[in-house]
Amino acid sequence: AGCEENSKAPPGAAAAAAALAAAVTGGLVRALAEALAESLAASATGGGFVASPAAAVTCVSLAVALDAATANSPLAAEHLLVENLVAPLVPHLVAGLGLVGDPAAAAEATPGAGGGVPPPTAALEPLIHVVTRVAKGPGAFLPPAGGEDVGVGEEDRRAEGGAEGGADGVPKREACARSRAMRADFVELLVASGAVDALASLFALHDRPKQDVEPVPPAIIAGLRMLEALLDARVPAPGAELGEDHAAGIRSSGGAAASRPATSSFTDCESPAGSLIAALRETALAGLPSLLTSVLLQTEATLRIPVLQDPAAAARALPPNFVGVASSVLRLLNATARFGPEVAQDALSSPDLRVETHHLLSFILALCASEWDSAVANGAEAEKRRKSGKSSTDAPGEGRSDNARATAAELEDLLDQTVLFIGAFALLCPANQDMLCWGRAPTLMQRLPDLPFEYYSSPEKIAVLFPTLVSVAFGHATNRRLIAHELSLEMVRDFVREEAGARRDGKPGAAQRAGLPPQFAFAARFPKTLWGDASEYFEAA
């Protein structure tokens, strides 16, 4: 059940795993799943759970029990998949996702288009957990690195090392061919049932006015994990190089970024990713940017000033888990770009969404810049205290930034993901390159050359930032002038030439030398067929 003899599992974990394995073989997991499906089906034909409070209590209890039975058992989740015990739950989950936090609407709801009646709201979060584990497969049970809790996107990030091991050396567990095929079918069922649209409705619930500053709710975080599972099952492996089709439009226009290719790495009709891409386009990437923007708007309503006017004050008024949730959202946005940058660009191409994206990215860069120094200093002081024995446990806020209460590692992760997305969003897209210059100074474009000093001095951070600088400025004279004024075109040109030279000599690029995940590689972020043109473009300036 996933608790190997030499694992770092806590005491008693092996016994618990054995008990869960016995529950599977003894039929308990099957009984729970079948009873839950029967409860939901009976409610769909009996007037809904509002007609029977006792049935609602039973449904919630069964959902919580099934969640607990699969929480630490790959065997239990696999059993639900191969025995087709989880598929009957999908229509009910999809029908209820948009009603989380709205008991009145859920009470009056009728069976949805898929035939499912919304479960009681208390049952939805456990159901999301169960469905996510089944959709994600063995990757959902990778042990956390260093013992910390695994956040949204962590399983994917640590599993990116390929079949033999993740980025932290944890071996990936492989499923049999039949299990992989059934999991692919289950993910397609989720997408076809409208799960992406339902998740967008769930995320939109956070746009409702609130009396006090509250953390982003667990149900929304669970929804992010579910979307991650869908993307993990469909997106190409991280680090796939951008091909000739991404450069075709710009090359045909004589080196000016006047157009971009209409083709993508995938098409809406292509299986198996086509249906998911279509759903992402129709829902503006499942409403992910709007989820974070709604948090910023609520913060502005509380402060009565724009968040960009005083990022430090905004940081104090943000939900305490904002930085972690924002990192998760940006990681998911970057996952959509692995279908091809055009997918994210097209999905966010409307004027209102472009404004929303600009506001969000500008604030995140401002937030990270304002909190960086205090996070680094406080983290160093906390480490010094721990080594001297003056602090045996982490006190609340110890080692965190002054306002956002985020660690340096959390801010670094958020900034890395944001820089990565800005590059994909602007790549060979003149409209989005123009967007970077919107607004009063400092504009979003001016903030890029004004990141913490590590991003211009550390080889690791140079490998994160400079491909984005190439993407935002290539073929765009205004952005090129801004980089020349704020930074140095020679540094950008030399980076491109060094990457081209390393590739020509068969040596690793900057990202690989720095030990970064493969999606940060230059060839995965800027078409290698344009490296020569980019070198000349920055030289000619």
Steps between C-alpha positions, in 0.01 A plus 500: 500500500792733447676473839830335412720346767759777486262791449494809718136447588403587859467222759187298449472589130579144394229364728253757368590411142452132577159578650402695188619215279287265705206737460539480122530123485222461755260708294468805726609751233263342248217511750561868579516599131187303407304633798600858415398455136166353608442788741564755227289316243208464741511869579493586130161333468364590843490878501859567601666494839286789622210254511688266732747644754581149619604402146722809485676399823551149365642633173750725680609218731557265207698762306722576800555129563594436136738795510669360810524152348686627194705778662817294549431192291591478131342155506163640606506773233605246237219269612243775444636550149533145370169388651323805350375607841581870471346579160140507635603776740623736227163646381403588857836660576493709183142608571596625845840664447357840417281496811770467765443769761140558388282260702178674394571448131610142562180427692284609208717341230358242265686228311746650256554426132705195589222358714673573831343683791738718703612326818479683833769766499685329784544193276649686205850557635550131594368402157748734331781334694391150399456583132834684492688201642345267246571737209857567608592141569822402679637856475244608759678287760860613450647561846570866575861613477651576837177409675306814404145497377468474125334806349313532173740421218766350725438144386544605138807709579673220692402236244646693207822303505347229279405141553805413708458769758371845585694822540581408859599143417174343618421203275176530309254217535388367164156355429427213266386564143138412577495737795652781292240449228215503751639812663516674162136406439404626846668836438317526168173427683571784741572744218199389294277531807587868530750481786709793372196727472383384844843577649485847346165547677656382825787747468256780419337454841796677659386820329222547755540783753641402840482666838852411612827389346478123476732236354415370155255218590610134504236414239664733248844358579355151446360621167847620399635153575226346286583727207865412546411130469317566172793696360757245616314233305501699175785752474824403324800416713670812638794623298362418155674731254303757304485402136517666160127581500548751783752693290325480162293816536782722616744371238253558217462864610868574453610493861236731647254369754204608293333165501518168674421153382138397503592139560553343838666186623147360533165559338158504659402180323819312574482217750570471785579863587258674264191493722693635797655779291156595370361511855792715617448746216127524564549570871799740480730232641240387755477852638840473669609864446158621614534301823806698604370827361188469715724475807681819396174687440372401844828621650465833321145533636637446850793741465314750282816545292636308199719207602778623270508833683623336820601133453617475863162607636327270253717210615380550857137494387524196271377156606775327700533223239501732196865445404463121500174508307642750250799270441261212436295705253809618310633144487170385349506787248850393399374144461239621249779674306668162454225423248656788306523868600211576263255318727553736793531803269173426318308416818593836655482707183181697567552863608359453850703186567815666373443788743436251779817307421705820485375611841568160656853459363595857588392453860675168544830648381450800729408277795804275461735797459364675811511188719823343376757673719310452825431134421868433429619692808243348735566154362873536560438625853264212574756250372766660716276474805425135430868415464581676826225310680303813586200384301417130507174537311371742241309781667208648302646731239860413577718509189224658291462833324373798699164544327395203288638256762659293223835324508773584252448160336128569454565841342773351281265231372226754426742734322652218293158380385387855421809578293457170314136581416574855384744360245247249365223762497708748299681259266459618137175677595518876426176578685628344819842659456321835473305418817823492700538877444151594618436735789703737708863446584623262612329297230501123496783512247701730727451267795670209323849655502440611861465162670710402803874514430530119499319490165794677333788354699413137576542254208182323612290816497654628178377178339152579634482867395696543178292272272201712602688820416574354156132410447357836608747710298566299183340683208367777726703821477346669804568211733851465360569867577372455855737209559786702354417787736428300817743210458730410209432364156850355497409273793192374316693452177781315678248270668353402163845442352612291795190282471557456127866416559419247771249330272744494211768343719261247651527654847214565745328836492478748786181356647635147502831609652308681775289192574172670404195299388501429125225750416747782581734394218552770236395268214171433682430873527629651175509319161855383431453584131492867603808505722719637220244768416473595868877535531508732200194693620655587836836569335347743252357715777 
